[in-house]
Amino acid sequence: MEQSNVKPANGKLGILVVGNGAVATTFMTGVLMARKGLSKPIGSMTQYDRIRIGKGEDKKYLKYSEIVPIANLDDIVFGCWDVYPQNAYQSAVYAEVLKRSDIEPVREELEQIVPMKAAFDKNYAKRLDGDNVKDCKTRWEMVEALREDIRQFRESRNCDRIVVLWAASTEIYVPVNKDVHYSLSALEAAMKADDREHVAPSMCYAYAALAEGAPFVMGAPNTTVDIPAMWEMAEKTHMPIAGKDFKTGQTLVKSGFAPIISTRCLGLDGWFSTNILGNRDGLVLDEPDNFRTKEVSKLSTLETILKEDEQPDLYTGYYHKVRINYYPPRNDNKESWDNIDIFGWMGYPMQIKINFLCRDSILAAPVCLDLCLLIDLAARAGKFGTQRFLSFFLKSPMHDYTQGEEAVNHLYRQHTMLRNAIREMGGYEADEELD
């Protein structure tokens, strides 16, 4: 390892997950099984990806942990919040993502992960009915209660560092409001005034995490850390933040396939995407206000890759539609269909069909691991504010829209940003150009 200014990953890393559903329990179970040597963390970039260091005769390909000090899986301690009181073992069995034979070997450890009471507002997720909920009179009380949870967890579990990861349901859509969301003082005032319209419960989790010196990752498309008030909070606390929405199935395909169309200079008339999903996420997204949040996240991908202003002959006025349908028989086994109407030489039409039968939580679990390990790394490297190098893992990457900045959604550009950031933190030259 070259000369790096990153602090070593000493001691235990507490990962506090908001949510104890399919994604969270699949993530936890997989990590616990992997460190017993009973499973492999396939799909995890931090565990498998190799990055080129140096050029010419000095060139070598190294794993992330050979370049930067990444926390070891053995040092992870899990905790969570959820509206349902079942422990992680009960929840993993109930989710029916993993076979019992892949859960039982770590049953004892999972049973010890008992959810703390959630900071919850039913208006933000009308389809959820759990009663493991904090009795808070105001949003500010929610913040204070969550801060106490984080402090107690850190102390009782002897953690050196904490990361807070949102792996809970999608909240209803909260439009960014300049009067509330553009400054930290305004957001704090809204929390104290119990402004439930503009302050989502997820904002309370993020604020509490940052206030307690814990990086925060938003894994849903909620309006949470993608507001100037939270950027200000991240700078004030010198904490890194990342979001939003885990990039798992259809959007992963979209961010990887759209570059094929643009690189080959083919035209696009329309892209229709539809999904069926039966888990708790699907149930919540069956509510129109919650789907709106997801729709905004999913729609943003294409527009930053296939740009009308750069190629008016190819991308003027194309139609982009996204649909999600709740279908209980599929449970966690999501299916997506994409119909892509393209045109080529002399404007002749062609079609592409993509049918992805994926497992939502199986794709999300390694993303959870990578985001937690990498944002912990960023914190130890002294990085704070929005971590754009984590865009690779996210559907709707954060960017400073107040300054006209555009998100990078192009998968291969995102991968370049990720590799360059790892190189730099390892004391090497960030030697790949981002076109």
C-alpha positions as CSV (number, residue, x, y, z in Angstrom):
1,M,0.0,0.0,0.0
2,E,1.3,3.5,-0.9
3,Q,1.4,6.4,1.5
4,S,-2.2,7.0,2.4
5,N,-3.8,9.5,4.8
6,V,-6.7,7.2,5.5
7,K,-7.0,6.2,9.2
8,P,-6.9,2.4,9.7
9,A,-10.1,0.4,10.2
10,N,-9.4,-0.4,13.8
11,G,-12.1,-1.8,16.1
12,K,-15.7,-2.7,15.4
13,L,-17.9,-1.1,12.7
14,G,-21.5,-0.8,13.8
15,I,-23.9,-0.9,10.9
16,L,-27.3,0.4,12.0
17,V,-29.9,-0.4,9.3
18,V,-33.2,1.5,9.1
19,G,-35.6,-1.4,8.3
20,N,-35.4,-5.1,9.1
21,G,-37.2,-6.4,6.0
22,A,-36.2,-8.5,3.0
23,V,-33.2,-6.4,1.9
24,A,-31.8,-5.8,5.5
25,T,-32.1,-9.4,6.6
26,T,-30.6,-10.8,3.3
27,F,-27.7,-8.3,3.8
28,M,-27.1,-9.3,7.4
29,T,-27.5,-13.0,6.9
30,G,-25.1,-13.0,3.9
31,V,-22.4,-11.2,5.8
32,L,-22.8,-13.5,8.8
33,M,-22.7,-16.6,6.6
34,A,-19.7,-15.3,4.6
35,R,-17.6,-14.7,7.7
36,K,-18.2,-18.2,8.8
37,G,-17.0,-19.4,5.4
38,L,-20.5,-20.9,4.6
39,S,-21.3,-18.5,1.8
40,K,-19.6,-16.1,-0.6
41,P,-20.4,-12.3,-0.9
42,I,-20.9,-12.5,-4.6
43,G,-21.9,-9.2,-6.3
44,S,-19.8,-7.2,-3.8
45,M,-17.3,-4.9,-5.5
46,T,-15.3,-4.4,-2.3
47,Q,-14.8,-8.1,-2.0
48,Y,-14.2,-9.0,-5.6
49,D,-13.5,-6.1,-7.9
50,R,-9.8,-5.3,-8.9
51,I,-8.5,-1.9,-9.8
52,R,-5.5,-1.3,-12.0
53,I,-2.7,0.6,-10.2
54,G,0.1,2.1,-12.2
55,K,0.9,1.8,-15.9
56,G,3.2,0.0,-18.2
57,E,5.7,-2.3,-16.4
58,D,4.4,-1.0,-13.0
59,K,0.8,-2.0,-13.8
60,K,-0.9,-4.4,-11.3
61,Y,-4.5,-5.2,-10.5
62,L,-5.4,-5.1,-6.8
63,K,-8.5,-5.7,-4.7
64,Y,-9.8,-2.6,-2.8
65,S,-8.5,-3.9,0.5
66,E,-5.0,-4.1,-1.0
67,I,-5.2,-0.4,-1.9
68,V,-7.1,1.1,1.0
69,P,-7.9,0.0,4.6
70,I,-11.4,-1.4,4.3
71,A,-13.2,-2.8,7.4
72,N,-13.1,-6.5,7.7
73,L,-16.4,-8.5,7.6
74,D,-15.4,-10.0,11.0
75,D,-15.5,-6.5,12.6
76,I,-19.1,-5.7,11.6
77,V,-21.8,-5.4,14.3
78,F,-25.4,-5.1,13.1
79,G,-28.3,-3.3,14.7
80,C,-31.6,-2.0,13.2
81,W,-34.9,-0.1,13.6
82,D,-38.2,-1.4,12.3
83,V,-41.9,-0.8,12.8
84,Y,-42.3,-4.6,13.3
85,P,-40.8,-6.1,16.5
86,Q,-39.6,-9.4,15.0
87,N,-35.9,-10.1,15.3
88,A,-33.7,-10.5,12.2
89,Y,-34.0,-14.3,12.2
90,Q,-37.8,-14.2,12.3
91,S,-37.9,-11.5,9.7
92,A,-35.5,-13.3,7.4
93,V,-37.7,-16.4,7.6
94,Y,-40.8,-14.4,7.0
95,A,-39.3,-12.6,4.0
96,E,-38.9,-15.9,2.1
97,V,-35.9,-14.7,0.2
98,L,-33.4,-17.2,1.5
99,K,-33.8,-20.9,2.1
100,R,-34.0,-22.0,5.7
101,S,-30.7,-23.9,5.2
102,D,-29.0,-20.6,4.5
103,I,-30.4,-18.9,7.6
104,E,-30.2,-21.6,10.3
105,P,-26.4,-21.7,10.6
106,V,-26.5,-18.0,11.8
107,R,-29.8,-18.2,13.6
108,E,-28.3,-17.4,17.0
109,E,-26.6,-14.2,15.8
110,L,-29.7,-13.1,13.8
111,E,-31.9,-13.6,16.9
112,Q,-29.8,-11.2,18.8
113,I,-30.5,-8.4,16.3
114,V,-33.7,-7.1,17.7
115,P,-35.2,-3.9,16.1
116,M,-35.3,-0.7,18.1
117,K,-38.5,1.2,17.9
118,A,-38.8,3.0,14.6
119,A,-39.3,6.8,14.2
120,F,-42.4,6.4,12.0
121,D,-45.2,8.4,10.6
122,K,-48.0,6.3,9.0
123,N,-48.8,9.2,6.6
124,Y,-45.5,8.5,4.9
125,A,-46.1,4.7,4.4
126,K,-49.8,4.1,4.7
127,R,-49.6,0.4,3.9
128,L,-47.4,-0.4,6.9
129,D,-49.1,-1.3,10.2
130,G,-46.4,-2.1,12.7
131,D,-46.6,-1.1,16.3
132,N,-42.9,-1.1,17.2
133,V,-42.9,2.7,17.0
134,K,-41.5,5.5,19.1
135,D,-44.0,7.8,20.8
136,C,-42.6,11.1,19.7
137,K,-44.7,14.3,19.8
138,T,-42.5,16.2,17.3
139,R,-40.0,15.6,14.6
140,W,-37.3,17.1,16.9
141,E,-38.2,14.5,19.6
142,M,-37.7,11.8,16.9
143,V,-34.2,13.2,16.3
144,E,-33.3,13.2,20.0
145,A,-34.7,9.6,20.5
146,L,-32.7,8.3,17.5
147,R,-29.5,10.0,18.7
148,E,-29.9,8.3,22.0
149,D,-30.4,4.9,20.2
150,I,-27.1,5.5,18.3
151,R,-25.2,6.4,21.4
152,Q,-26.5,3.4,23.4
153,F,-25.8,1.0,20.5
154,R,-22.2,2.3,20.1
155,E,-21.6,2.0,23.8
156,S,-23.3,-1.4,24.5
157,R,-21.8,-3.0,21.4
158,N,-18.3,-1.5,21.9
159,C,-18.3,0.1,18.4
160,D,-15.5,2.4,17.3
161,R,-17.5,3.7,14.3
162,I,-21.1,3.7,13.2
163,V,-22.7,3.9,9.7
164,V,-26.4,4.4,9.3
165,L,-28.0,2.8,6.2
166,W,-31.6,3.3,5.1
167,A,-33.0,0.0,3.8
168,A,-36.6,0.7,4.7
169,S,-39.6,1.4,2.5
170,T,-40.0,4.3,0.1
171,E,-41.7,7.3,1.7
172,I,-44.3,9.4,0.0
173,Y,-42.9,12.1,-2.4
174,V,-41.7,15.2,-0.6
175,P,-41.0,18.0,-3.1
176,V,-38.0,20.1,-2.2
177,N,-39.2,23.3,-0.5
178,K,-36.8,26.3,-0.5
179,D,-38.2,27.8,2.7
180,V,-37.6,24.6,4.7
181,H,-35.0,22.5,2.9
182,Y,-32.4,25.1,1.7
183,S,-30.8,25.9,5.0
184,L,-29.9,23.9,8.1
185,S,-31.4,26.5,10.5
186,A,-34.8,26.4,8.6
187,L,-34.8,22.6,8.7
188,E,-34.1,22.5,12.4
189,A,-36.8,25.1,13.0
190,A,-39.3,22.9,11.0
191,M,-38.3,19.9,13.0
192,K,-38.9,21.7,16.3
193,A,-42.2,23.1,15.0
194,D,-43.2,19.6,14.0
195,D,-43.7,20.4,10.3
196,R,-44.8,16.9,9.3
197,E,-45.5,17.9,5.7
198,H,-41.9,19.0,4.9
199,V,-39.9,16.9,7.3
200,A,-40.0,13.2,6.5
201,P,-39.0,10.6,9.2
202,S,-36.0,9.7,7.1
203,M,-34.7,13.2,7.5
204,C,-34.7,12.7,11.3
205,Y,-32.6,9.5,10.9
206,A,-30.1,11.3,8.7
207,Y,-29.9,14.3,11.0
208,A,-29.5,12.1,14.0
209,A,-26.8,10.0,12.4
210,L,-24.7,13.0,11.3
211,A,-25.1,14.7,14.7
212,E,-23.7,11.5,16.3
213,G,-20.7,11.4,13.9
214,A,-22.1,8.6,11.7
215,P,-22.1,8.6,7.9
216,F,-25.5,8.2,6.4
217,V,-26.6,6.3,3.2
218,M,-30.0,6.7,1.7
219,G,-31.0,3.5,0.0
220,A,-34.5,4.5,-1.1
221,P,-35.6,7.3,-3.4
222,N,-36.8,9.5,-0.5
223,T,-36.1,13.2,-0.2
224,T,-33.7,13.0,2.7
225,V,-30.0,13.9,2.3
226,D,-30.4,15.4,-1.2
227,I,-31.3,18.8,0.1
228,P,-29.0,21.8,0.8
229,A,-29.9,21.7,4.6
230,M,-28.4,18.2,4.9
231,W,-25.4,19.2,2.8
232,E,-24.8,22.0,5.3
233,M,-25.2,19.5,8.2
234,A,-22.7,17.1,6.6
235,E,-20.2,19.9,6.3
236,K,-20.8,21.1,9.8
237,T,-20.3,17.6,11.2
238,H,-17.5,16.7,8.7
239,M,-19.5,13.5,7.8
240,P,-19.9,11.8,4.4
241,I,-23.4,11.2,3.0
242,A,-24.6,9.2,0.0
243,G,-27.8,8.6,-1.9
244,K,-30.2,7.8,-3.3
245,D,-32.0,4.5,-4.1
246,F,-30.1,1.3,-4.4
247,K,-29.4,0.5,-8.1
248,T,-30.3,-3.1,-8.4
249,G,-32.3,-4.5,-11.3
250,Q,-34.0,-2.6,-14.1
251,T,-32.1,0.7,-13.5
252,L,-28.8,-1.2,-13.4
253,V,-29.7,-2.6,-16.9
254,K,-30.7,0.9,-18.1
255,S,-27.6,2.6,-16.9
256,G,-25.5,0.0,-18.6
257,F,-27.5,-0.4,-21.8
258,A,-28.3,3.2,-22.6
259,P,-24.6,3.8,-23.2
260,I,-24.6,1.2,-25.9
261,I,-27.3,3.2,-27.8
262,S,-25.4,6.5,-27.3
263,T,-21.9,5.1,-28.1
264,R,-23.2,3.5,-31.3
265,C,-25.0,6.8,-32.2
266,L,-28.4,5.1,-32.6
267,G,-31.6,7.0,-32.1
268,L,-34.3,6.5,-29.5
269,D,-38.1,6.9,-30.0
270,G,-39.2,5.4,-26.7
271,W,-38.3,3.3,-23.6
272,F,-41.1,1.6,-21.7
273,S,-40.2,-0.1,-18.4
274,T,-42.6,-2.1,-16.3
275,N,-42.0,-4.3,-13.2
276,I,-43.9,-6.8,-11.0
277,L,-42.8,-7.1,-7.4
278,G,-44.5,-8.8,-4.4
279,N,-42.5,-8.0,-1.3
280,R,-43.1,-5.3,1.3
281,D,-41.5,-2.8,-1.0
282,G,-44.0,-3.7,-3.7
283,L,-46.8,-3.3,-1.2
284,V,-45.7,0.2,-0.2
285,L,-45.1,1.2,-3.8
286,D,-48.7,0.2,-4.7
287,E,-49.7,3.5,-3.0
288,P,-49.6,6.2,-5.7
289,D,-47.9,8.8,-3.5
290,N,-45.1,6.4,-2.7
291,F,-44.7,5.3,-6.3
292,R,-44.3,8.9,-7.3
293,T,-41.1,9.0,-5.3
294,K,-39.8,5.9,-7.0
295,E,-40.9,7.1,-10.4
296,V,-38.9,10.3,-10.2
297,S,-35.8,8.3,-9.2
298,K,-36.2,5.8,-12.1
299,L,-37.0,8.4,-14.7
300,S,-33.9,10.4,-14.1
301,T,-31.5,7.8,-15.5
302,L,-32.0,8.1,-19.2
303,E,-32.2,11.8,-19.5
304,T,-28.6,12.3,-18.4
305,I,-27.2,9.6,-20.8
306,L,-29.3,10.2,-24.0
307,K,-29.3,14.0,-24.2
308,E,-31.4,15.9,-26.7
309,D,-29.2,19.0,-26.6
310,E,-26.1,17.0,-27.5
311,Q,-27.6,14.8,-30.3
312,P,-30.9,16.4,-31.5
313,D,-31.1,14.0,-34.5
314,L,-31.1,11.0,-32.2
315,Y,-32.8,11.9,-28.9
316,T,-35.4,14.7,-29.5
317,G,-38.7,14.0,-27.9
318,Y,-38.3,10.3,-27.0
319,Y,-41.0,8.8,-24.7
320,H,-39.9,7.3,-21.4
321,K,-42.4,5.5,-19.1
322,V,-41.9,3.5,-15.9
323,R,-44.4,1.3,-14.1
324,I,-44.3,-0.8,-11.0
325,N,-47.1,-3.3,-10.2
326,Y,-47.6,-5.0,-6.9
327,Y,-48.0,-8.8,-7.5
328,P,-47.9,-10.8,-4.3
329,P,-47.2,-14.3,-5.8
330,R,-43.7,-13.2,-6.9
331,N,-42.7,-12.0,-3.4
332,D,-39.0,-10.9,-3.7
333,N,-38.5,-12.3,-7.2
334,K,-39.0,-9.1,-9.2
335,E,-39.5,-9.3,-12.9
336,S,-38.9,-6.3,-15.2
337,W,-39.6,-5.9,-18.9
338,D,-38.1,-3.2,-21.1
339,N,-39.3,-2.4,-24.5
340,I,-36.9,-0.1,-26.3
341,D,-37.8,1.5,-29.7
342,I,-34.7,2.6,-31.5
343,F,-33.9,3.7,-35.0
344,G,-30.9,3.4,-37.2
345,W,-29.6,4.2,-40.7
346,M,-31.9,6.5,-42.6
347,G,-34.3,6.4,-39.6
348,Y,-35.4,2.8,-40.0
349,P,-37.0,1.5,-36.7
350,M,-35.8,-1.5,-34.6
351,Q,-36.8,-2.9,-31.2
352,I,-34.9,-4.3,-28.2
353,K,-36.7,-6.3,-25.5
354,I,-35.1,-7.0,-22.1
355,N,-36.7,-9.4,-19.6
356,F,-34.9,-9.5,-16.3
357,L,-36.1,-12.1,-13.8
358,C,-34.1,-10.9,-10.8
359,R,-34.1,-11.3,-7.0
360,D,-34.5,-7.8,-5.5
361,S,-32.8,-8.5,-2.2
362,I,-30.0,-10.7,-3.7
363,L,-29.0,-7.8,-5.9
364,A,-29.4,-5.2,-3.1
365,A,-27.5,-7.0,-0.3
366,P,-24.0,-6.6,-1.9
367,V,-24.8,-2.9,-2.7
368,C,-25.6,-2.4,1.0
369,L,-22.3,-3.9,2.0
370,D,-20.3,-1.9,-0.5
371,L,-22.0,1.4,0.4
372,C,-21.4,0.8,4.2
373,L,-17.8,-0.2,3.8
374,L,-17.0,2.6,1.3
375,I,-18.7,5.4,3.2
376,D,-16.9,4.3,6.4
377,L,-13.6,4.4,4.3
378,A,-14.5,7.9,3.1
379,A,-15.1,9.1,6.7
380,R,-11.7,7.7,7.8
381,A,-10.2,9.5,4.8
382,G,-11.6,12.8,6.0
383,K,-14.1,13.1,3.2
384,F,-17.4,14.8,4.0
385,G,-20.5,16.0,2.2
386,T,-21.9,14.2,-0.9
387,Q,-19.8,11.2,-2.0
388,R,-20.2,11.3,-5.7
389,F,-17.8,8.3,-6.2
390,L,-20.6,6.1,-4.8
391,S,-22.9,7.0,-7.7
392,F,-22.2,3.6,-9.2
393,F,-24.4,1.9,-6.6
394,L,-27.3,4.4,-6.7
395,K,-30.3,4.9,-9.1
396,S,-30.6,8.6,-8.6
397,P,-27.1,9.9,-7.5
398,M,-27.0,13.0,-5.5
399,H,-25.7,16.2,-7.2
400,D,-25.9,19.9,-6.5
401,Y,-29.0,20.9,-8.5
402,T,-28.9,24.4,-7.0
403,Q,-25.8,25.0,-9.1
404,G,-27.1,23.3,-12.2
405,E,-24.9,20.2,-11.7
406,E,-26.2,17.1,-13.4
407,A,-26.0,13.6,-12.0
408,V,-23.7,11.1,-13.6
409,N,-25.9,8.0,-14.5
410,H,-23.7,6.5,-17.1
411,L,-22.6,3.2,-15.5
412,Y,-19.1,3.2,-17.0
413,R,-18.4,6.8,-16.1
414,Q,-19.6,5.9,-12.6
415,H,-17.2,3.0,-12.4
416,T,-14.3,5.3,-13.4
417,M,-15.2,7.7,-10.7
418,L,-15.3,4.8,-8.2
419,R,-11.9,3.5,-9.3
420,N,-10.3,6.9,-9.3
421,A,-11.5,7.7,-5.7
422,I,-10.1,4.4,-4.4
423,R,-6.8,5.1,-6.1
424,E,-6.6,8.6,-4.6
425,M,-7.5,7.4,-1.1
426,G,-4.8,4.7,-1.5
427,G,-2.2,7.4,-2.3
428,Y,-2.0,6.5,-6.0
429,E,-2.7,8.7,-9.0
430,A,-6.3,9.0,-10.3
431,D,-5.2,8.2,-13.8
432,E,-8.4,7.5,-15.7
433,E,-10.0,10.4,-17.6
434,L,-13.8,10.8,-17.2
435,D,-15.0,11.7,-20.7
